[in-house]
Amino acid sequence: MLNVCNLSKKYFTADGQIVALDNINLQVKEGEYIAIVGNRAQAKQRSLI
């Protein structure tokens, strides 16, 4: 099982702060599948790092 609690991710740029994730909670049980979708591959990869 995978549990993620209160995960936040912020990026700081010259234009200011970008909040990518804000207090995300996620539970993935054994045998379940998840997908992370969006229009930019780079943004999804950085969210996992």
Secondary structure, DSSP 4 states (H G I P E B T S, - for coil): -EEEEEEEEEEEETTEEEEEEEEEEEEE-TT-------S-HHHHHHHH-
